[in-house]
């Protein structure tokens, strides 16, 4: 869920590290390639981009690549660097959130603790509600998933800021 959240929210989570020296034109190119499909850079814009100014697009198909790997079979990955994934928050305690409280989808509780106490159980400052409509179930599920994504995104941003403060 963490990786999915990062991919879906790349505009907020993608950070080019400070120690990586990439000029502004290249950074803009990377972000324009990763943008939503409707906003993504088109081929004509890409071909004219500063990054590709020395590229001869008309002869590209006839240019021999500098290295052609010899593959054992179609699933050969021996030419790729080994990648050991590490999980963020692996020792972090899971706090109760909407994302891990699925039995309570549709239930909400709010209380204004600054207001005066009322004699009735459910006063004007307290509300308890539930919408049992099964037709709204997908919407509530989407809301729960979105809340979980936002919660994870916030945790990632907090970790990133903590790492920057330590540096």
C-alpha positions as CSV (number, residue, x, y, z in Angstrom):
1,X,0.0,0.0,0.0
2,X,2.9,2.3,0.7
3,X,4.5,2.0,-2.7
4,X,1.0,2.3,-4.4
5,X,0.4,5.4,-2.4
6,X,3.7,6.9,-3.4
7,X,3.1,6.2,-7.1
8,X,-0.5,7.5,-7.0
9,X,0.7,10.7,-5.2
10,X,4.0,11.1,-7.0
11,X,3.5,14.9,-7.3
12,X,3.7,15.1,-3.5
13,X,6.1,12.3,-2.8
14,X,8.7,12.3,-5.6
15,X,11.7,14.2,-4.4
16,X,15.0,14.4,-6.3
17,X,17.6,14.1,-3.5
18,X,19.8,17.2,-2.9
19,X,23.0,15.2,-3.5
20,X,21.9,14.3,-7.1
21,X,23.0,17.1,-9.5
22,X,20.3,17.5,-12.1
23,X,19.7,20.8,-13.8
24,X,16.4,22.5,-13.8
25,X,15.6,21.6,-17.5
26,X,16.1,17.9,-16.8
27,X,14.0,18.0,-13.6
28,X,11.2,19.6,-15.5
29,X,11.5,16.9,-18.2
30,X,11.3,14.1,-15.6
31,X,8.2,15.6,-14.0
32,X,6.6,16.2,-17.4
33,X,7.1,12.6,-18.3
34,X,5.5,11.5,-15.1
35,X,2.5,13.7,-15.3
36,X,-1.1,12.6,-15.8
37,X,-1.7,11.4,-19.3
38,X,-3.8,14.4,-20.4
39,X,-1.1,16.8,-19.2
40,X,2.0,14.6,-20.1
41,X,4.5,16.0,-22.6
42,X,3.8,15.1,-26.2
43,X,6.4,13.7,-28.6
44,X,6.8,17.0,-30.5
45,X,7.5,18.8,-27.3
46,X,9.8,16.0,-26.1
47,X,11.8,16.0,-29.4
48,X,12.4,19.8,-29.1
49,X,13.3,19.7,-25.4
50,X,16.6,21.1,-24.3
51,X,17.7,17.6,-23.0
52,X,17.4,16.1,-26.5
53,X,18.8,19.1,-28.5
54,X,21.7,16.9,-29.9
55,X,19.4,14.0,-30.8
56,X,18.8,13.4,-34.5
57,X,15.3,11.9,-34.4
58,X,15.2,11.1,-38.1
59,X,18.1,8.6,-37.9
60,X,17.4,7.2,-34.5
61,X,16.2,3.8,-35.7
62,X,19.4,3.2,-37.7
63,X,21.8,4.0,-34.8
64,X,23.5,1.0,-33.3
65,X,23.2,0.9,-29.5
66,X,26.5,1.1,-27.6
67,X,25.7,-2.2,-25.8
68,X,23.5,-5.1,-26.7
69,X,23.2,-7.6,-23.8
70,X,23.4,-11.3,-24.5
71,X,20.2,-12.8,-22.9
72,X,19.9,-16.4,-21.8
73,X,16.2,-16.3,-22.3
74,X,13.3,-13.8,-22.3
75,X,13.2,-13.6,-18.5
76,X,16.9,-13.1,-18.1
77,X,17.5,-10.2,-15.6
78,X,21.2,-10.8,-15.0
79,X,22.1,-7.4,-16.5
80,X,20.2,-5.5,-13.9
81,X,21.7,-4.4,-10.6
82,X,20.5,-6.5,-7.6
83,X,17.8,-4.6,-5.8
84,X,17.0,-5.3,-2.2
85,X,13.8,-3.5,-1.2
86,X,13.6,-2.1,2.3
87,X,10.3,-1.3,4.0
88,X,9.8,2.1,5.5
89,X,8.1,2.0,8.9
90,X,8.9,-1.7,9.4
91,X,9.2,-1.2,13.2
92,X,6.5,1.4,13.5
93,X,3.5,0.7,15.6
94,X,0.3,0.7,13.5
95,X,-2.0,3.4,14.9
96,X,-5.8,3.0,14.5
97,X,-7.0,4.9,11.4
98,X,-9.9,4.7,9.1
99,X,-7.8,2.5,6.9
100,X,-7.5,-0.3,9.5
101,X,-11.0,0.1,11.0
102,X,-13.0,-1.4,8.2
103,X,-15.9,-2.6,10.5
104,X,-16.7,1.0,11.3
105,X,-17.1,2.3,7.7
106,X,-19.9,4.8,7.6
107,X,-19.9,5.5,11.3
108,X,-18.7,8.9,12.5
109,X,-18.5,10.5,15.9
110,X,-17.7,14.2,16.7
111,X,-17.9,16.0,20.0
112,X,-17.2,19.7,20.7
113,X,-15.4,19.4,24.0
114,X,-15.2,23.2,24.5
115,X,-19.0,23.5,24.7
116,X,-21.1,23.2,27.9
117,X,-22.3,19.8,29.1
118,X,-25.8,18.9,28.3
119,X,-28.1,16.6,30.2
120,X,-29.1,14.6,27.2
121,X,-26.9,11.7,26.0
122,X,-26.6,13.1,22.5
123,X,-26.5,16.8,22.9
124,X,-26.1,19.6,20.3
125,X,-22.4,19.3,20.7
126,X,-22.3,15.6,20.0
127,X,-23.3,13.7,16.9
128,X,-23.3,10.0,16.0
129,X,-24.4,8.9,12.6
130,X,-24.4,6.0,10.2
131,X,-25.6,5.8,6.7
132,X,-26.4,2.2,5.9
133,X,-27.2,2.6,2.2
134,X,-25.5,-0.2,0.3
135,X,-25.4,1.9,-2.8
136,X,-23.0,4.3,-1.1
137,X,-20.7,1.5,0.1
138,X,-18.2,2.0,-2.8
139,X,-18.0,5.7,-2.1
140,X,-17.3,5.0,1.6
141,X,-14.7,2.4,0.7
142,X,-13.0,5.0,-1.6
143,X,-13.1,7.5,1.2
144,X,-11.4,5.1,3.6
145,X,-8.8,4.2,1.0
146,X,-8.1,7.8,0.3
147,X,-7.9,8.6,4.0
148,X,-5.3,5.7,4.4
149,X,-3.3,7.1,1.4
150,X,-3.3,10.6,2.9
151,X,-2.3,9.2,6.3
152,X,0.6,7.2,4.7
153,X,1.6,10.2,2.6
154,X,1.7,12.4,5.7
155,X,3.9,9.8,7.5
156,X,6.3,9.7,4.5
157,X,6.5,13.5,4.5
158,X,7.2,13.5,8.3
159,X,9.9,10.9,7.8
160,X,11.5,12.9,5.0
161,X,11.5,16.0,7.1
162,X,13.0,14.1,10.0
163,X,15.8,12.8,7.8
164,X,16.4,16.3,6.5
165,X,16.6,17.7,10.0
166,X,19.1,15.0,11.0
167,X,21.3,15.9,8.1
